[in-house]
């Protein structure tokens, strides 16, 4: 645990990308115990074990062990903004140093889920008392998850590539899929040749937004255009008569969409890249309908009928065991069209190519996106391979302009991490029949200076507090942007918006001139 805690402390202590990679390389090369390396890798990639103890009990037991009232713990927690760090800071110093390896702590936490609350309390209190502050923080992070130390998957891939002298694209592929530290060997995962997991997906190729002005460089001779669909990005894998659906977040979603993979054996094996979308009456439905299925592992008959789905395929990565990613998009697209025409796979729609003459006609198509039930356009260079990760130059997303509306801030909550002392999480409202109705939350868009100004306003204008949430005088107006809107019975406003964010603080506008909820309802009618 000491080495892992030291690694986390060092990673959090630097903003240098080169420094983070170098520290990761040294850890993976110097950590002698294979199980520790595997669990460290898994934890950094977000593959943490299921939480064995509720955060409520963690707070109560920490306060008790520290000899302070729970309200005082909560006050400190709201200031610090991170539960794992709060516990590490509040707990008394270790009574004795206990040397146990990382993998042993993780394995004990996995077994802890089956214990009674009293047994859990006894174990955690004993563990806390044997760890120094940095180790407590690392131990608590394993329990609560979300390290937030500025280490992306790409940095980890770079470090492993250097540590194992393996090409980064090979490392990226080997880290995909359902491998688990307790059943995997280090050399099997990262060393030598691999037989391969039959379900293993490829690393997804992700697009950046098209830079402003670059649309003038897009010509039909060099570029293909498709609609950007609003669904769940997935790879559909069919190998050895088995179907697998992997999301780009590496969640196996086969059981969530059983109608896609039902049927007899197919004559070709393949890996398709595409989008799972809610689909009815020959067209995609709004994303809100798809969300009703995401949280259900085994959807019932009614939800299958109410929210049917299709897979919109737009690329082919493998055919009969042959990796096609090195081929130009034009050839991959042709093979995809051939596969779908020959196999007639049910519930698959081929993403249509959109014909355009020049940049002007392309811009006109983009403006028609919502009428075609899409978020915008995807632009793909005909000659490009299927890259690993996010790359610029060969594929762009060109989304339609977002909806914008002026709303009043009603509630504010402190942020986390470096923003723990600032109010950065806000709830916004629109007018309806003379009263303000909450409709959206937003967590980004303000500068640090603006957040300091808003924080000062919140402190001076708080009406009530509900734990960490402050209701404030309805005086500040902000312009919000969001990507989509739909009816929702789960929200007080009756509406749900997608990806709300703050565009600017409307200091020029009084609260009574903010927009009306009826405006959103009119927009719903236009896009439904």
N, C-alpha and C positions, 0 to 999 in steps of 0.2 A: 504493500500500500504506500510505503514511503516514496518509492520511485514514481508511482503514478501521481501522488499528490504533488510531488515536486514538478512533474511535467505540467500538470494543470496550472500550478502557480506561475511557472515560467511563461506558459502560453498566454495566460491572462495579463501578464506583466509587460508584454511587448505588443506594439502595433505593427511591427515590421514583418512583412510577409516572408522575406528571406530568413529572418530570425525564427519565425514559427516553424518553417519547413526544416531548418537546421536542427531545431530542438526535437522535432518529431523524428528526424532521421537518427539522431543520437539515441533517443529512447528505444526505437525499434531495433537498433543494432546492439545496444548495451544491455537491454533487459534479457537476462539469461533464461528465465522460465517461460516456456512457450505458452502456457495457459494465461499468464499475465499479459503477454503481448496480444493474444487473441481477444481477451476481454477488454483491454484498453482500446484496441481497434474497434471492436463492436460498440463500446460505449461512446466513443468519439463520433461514430457514424450514426448514433441514435438508436442502436439496437440494445436498449437497456431492458433489464427484466421488469416484469409487471410490478408496480408499486406494492410492497407488502403491508404498508401501514398508511392510514389516512393522514392527511396533513393536519387535521384537527387534533388527532392524538399526538402527533409529533410536537405540535405547539404546546399542548397541555403538559406532556412529559418533560419537555425542555424547561418550561417555566417552573415546574415542581422541582426538578433537579437543581436548578439555579437558585431556588428559594425566592422567587419573585412572583407577584400576582400576574395572572394571565393578561389582564388589560395592559400591564406595562410591557409584556412581551409583544403584544399586538402593536402598541405604539412604536416600539423600536423596529418591528418588522415593516411597518408602513414607511418608515424613514429609510431603512436599508434597501427595501424593495426586492430582496431575494431571500427565500425561506432558508435555503441551505446555509447561506452566509450568516443570516441572523442567528440560527441555532449555534453555529460555530463560534460566533462572537459572544453570545450570552452564556453558554455553558461554562462552568468552572474549569480551570486548567486540569490536564490529565493527572490522575493520581499515580499512575505508573505506565511506562511505555510497553505496549503490547505489539510484538512483531508478528504480523500475519501477512501473507501475500495477498495481492489484489483478488486473484481468482477465488481464494477461500472466503473472503468477505462477500463476494457476489453470490457464490454458491450457498452461503448461509442465509443471505437475504431471500434467495429463491425459496429455500425451505421454510423460511419464516412465515410465508403467506398461509401455511396450513396450521399455524400455531394459534393459541388463544391470545386475547389482548394482554393478559397478565404475563404470558411467556414472551410476547413481543416486547413489552415494556422492560422486562428483566434483561433481555438480550441487548436492546438498544442502549439502555443506561450503562450496562457493563462495557459495551463497545465504545461509547462516547468517552468514558472515563479512562480508556486505554489509548486514546489518540491525541496527538497535539492539534493545534488549531487548524493548520493546513490540511492535516489528514481528516479531521472532523468534517471540514468543508467538502473534501473530495468524497468522503463516505456519504454525507448527506446528499450530495449531487447524484450519486448512484441511485439513491432512494427516490429523490424528487424528479430527476431528469432535467434536461435542458441546460447544458454546461455554459452556453453563452460566453465563449472565450475567443470568439473571432476565428474559429478554425472551420473552414468550409470543407466539403467533400473533396473539392479539387486540390486543396492544400494537402490533405491526407494522401491523395493519390500521388501527388508529386513526391512527397516524402517517402512513400513506400517504393516508388519507382527507383529513387536514389538508393534507398537502404537495401534493396534486393537486386539492383541492376537489371530491372525488368522494364520494358517499354511502358509508358504511362497508359496507353490505350489498352494494353493487355491487363494491367492492374485494374483499370476501371471496369473491364468486363468481368474479371474474377471476383470483384467485390459485389457484383449484382446477385440477386436471388436470395434464397432462403437459408444460407449457411448459418450455423450456430456455433459459438465458441466451444460448447461442451461436446460437440460431435465432429469437430473439424480439426485437422492438424495444420500447423503453419505451412509446412512444405506442400501440403495438398492444395492449400488456398493460393499461395503466392510463389511456390517454387516448382520448377521443372514443368513437364507436360502434364496436362490434366485430361482425365476422361470426360469430365464435365457433367454437371447436373442437367438432366433432360429438361428441366423447367427453367434453366437459367436464361434471363433476358439479356439483351445488349444494353449498353449505356445509351440513354436517349440523346439525340441531337436536338439542342435547344436554340431558339432564335432570339436575337436582340431585336429591339424596335428599329424600324427603318429611320435613319437620321434625317432630319428635316432637310429638304432640298434634294436628297439623293434619289427621289422618285424619277427625276429627269434622266437618270442613267439606266433605267429599266426598259429594255426592249424585248419584244416577243421572240427575237432570234436567239437571245441568250437566256431568257427567263421564262419560267412557267408561273402562272398565277392560279391560286385556289382560294376558296373561301376559308376563313379561319373559324372553325367550329367551336361552339361553346359547350364543352363536355368534359369528360375525364380522359386525359391522354393515357393511352394504354398500348402495350404490345400484346398481340394475340399470338401465342406459341402453340403449334401443333407438331409434336414429335412423338414417335413410337405410340401412335393411337391415343395420345393424351393431349388434352387442351389445358392451357394455362393463360390467364389474363393478369398481366402485371401493370400496375400503375407506375407513373414516373417517380412516385414516392416509394417505390419498392414494396408496395402492398399487393399481396396475391388476392385478386378480386374475382376469381373464377366462380366461387359459390354465390356471389352477389348478383351475378347475371347468368343464371343457368340456361336461359333460353338461347343465348348466343352460341353456346358450345354443345347443345343437345343435338343428337343425330347420329348417323352411322359413320363408319370410318371413311376418311377421305383418301383419294389416290396420291396426293402430294403432301409432304411435310413442308411447313413454312413458318416464318416469323413475320407478322405484319405489324406495321406501325400505324396507329390511327387514333380515333376518338370514339369513346362510348357516349352516345347522346340519347336523351329521351326522344322517342320517335312515334308520331301518330299522324294519320291522314296524309302520308307521303311526305312529311317534312319534320325537321327537328322541333322540339318543344323547348320552352324556357328552362334554364338550368335549375331553377327552383324545384321543378318536378323531379329532376334527377336526384336532388339532395334527399328526397324521401326514401331513396333506395340505398344510399351510400352507407348508412349506419346499420343496415340489416344484412346479416351474413346469409340467412336462408329466407328470402322473401316469400311471403305467402301468395296464394292464388289471386287474391284481390289486388294486391299491389302490382303483380305481374300484368294484370289486365288494365289497371288504371294508368300505369306508367311503363309501357313497353319501351324497349331500347333497341337500337341498332348500333353496329360498329361501322363507322365511316373510315375506310382504309385509304391511306394516301402514300404509303411507301411499303416496299418489300425488302426485308433485311436478310432473309435466308430462304433457300429453296432446296429441299431434299438434302439438307446437311451442308450445303455450300453457302458460305458467307458472301453476301452480295454487296456489302457496304462499300467496298472499294470501287464498285462500278459507278459510272456517271448516273445521275438521277434519271436521265432519259431512258437508259436501259433498264433500270430498276422499275420505273413506271410501266414500261412495256411488259415486263414479266408479271407485274401485279395485274395488269389488265388481262393478260392471258390466263393467269391463275383463276381469277374471278369468273371469267367467261367459261372456262372449261369445267370448273368445279361447281358453279352455281351455289356457293356457300350461302345458306339462309342467314338472314339478319345482317348481311354485309352490304354496305353501299359503297361504291367506288366514288371517292371524292372527285367531283368533276373539275376538269381544267377549264379555266375561264379565258375566253378569247379576248384579246385586246390589240389595238393597233399601235398605240403610243402612250406616252406618259399622261396625256390629257384624258384619253379614254379610260386609262387605268384609274385615275383619280375619280372619274365619274362612277366607275364600278364600286370603288370604296365607299362612296356616298350612298350606294344602294344596299350596303351590307345588311342593315337591320331589316329591310324589306325582304331579304333573302334568308333571314333567320341566322345570320352569321355576325361575328364580332368585327370583321374586317377582312383583310386579305393576307395570305401567305405567299411570299415570293421566293422561288427556288431556282437557282442557277442550273440549267440543263446539264452542264458538264461537271457538277459538283458530286463528290462522294458523300456518304453518310458519315458525318463527323461524330466524334465523341464529345459530349458535353456542350457547353455554350460557346459557339464560334461565330464570328462576324464575317461578312463578305459573301457567303454562298447561300444564305437563307435569311430572310427578314420577315418580321411580322409588321403589318401596317394596319393597325386597328383604327376603326372609325372614331371620330371625335366623341369624348365622353359626354354624358348628360351633366349639366351643371345647375346648381340651385343655391340660393342664399338662405341660410338657416341660422337659428338662434341657439347658442350654447346654453343648455339647462343644467348639466351635471359635469363634474370634473373629477378625475382620479389621478393619483400620483403614478408615475411610470415605474420602471424597474431598472436595475443596474445603475449606470451612470446618470440616469434620469430619475432616480428614486426621490430626489428632493424637489423635483419639478412636477407640476401637473401637466400631463401630456396625453391622457386618455379622456376623450370627451364624448358626451351624448348631445345630439342636436335635435331640434324640434322645428316644426312648421306650424303656421296658423291654420286653425279650423274653427269656424264659428266663434271667434273672439278668444280662443284659448290655444295654448301651444301644446302640440302633440308630438312626443318623441318619435323619431323614425329611423335614426341611424347613429352608429358610433364610428369614430375615426381616431386613428392613433398616429397619423403621420401628416406632414405637410408644413409644419411650422419650423422656423429657424430656432436655434437655442436662445437667441435674444428675445424672440417673440414669446417663446415658452416662459421665459423669466417674467415678461410683462403680464402674460396671462396668469401665471402663478401668483403674482402680486395682487392681481384683480380678484382671483378666487379667495385668497386669504382675507381680503378686505370686504368681500361681498358674499360670503357664505351664509346661506339661510338655515340649512340643516345639514347634519352629517349622518350618513348611514354606513358605519364602519369606515372604510377608506374612501367612500364616495361623498362628495360635497355637492349639494344643490346650491346654485348661485342665482343672483339676480339676473333675470333674462335681459341682458343689455348688449352682449357682444354678438356680432353677426359675422359669419364666415361663409365664403363661397366653397361649396363642396362639389366634388366630381365623383361620378360613379359610372360603371360600365353597363349595368342592366337594371331592370325594374320589373317586379311581378307582384301579383296579389299574394297575400300570405295571411292565413288565419292564426299564425303563431305570434304575430306582432300587433301591438296596440293600435298602430296606425293602419293596419290592414294591408300594409305593403312591405316588401323587402327589396333592398337595393344591393347590388354587387360591387365589392371593392370600393367602398366609400373612402374618400381621402380629402384633406383640406388643400384647396388651391391657393387661397389667400384670405387674409383677415380684412374684412370690409369695414375699416375704421370710418369710412365715409357714410355708412348707412345705419340709421337707427333701427332698433329691433322691430318697431311696428311696420317697417317697410320690407321685412323679410318675406319670402315666398309662402304661398298657400299649399296645403296638402292636396287641394283639388288639382293643382298643376301636375303633380305626380300621377294622380288618378287618370288625368287626360292622356298622359304619356303611355300609361299601361294600355289604354284603349287603342293607341296608335301602333303598338308593337305586338299585340296579342293576335 
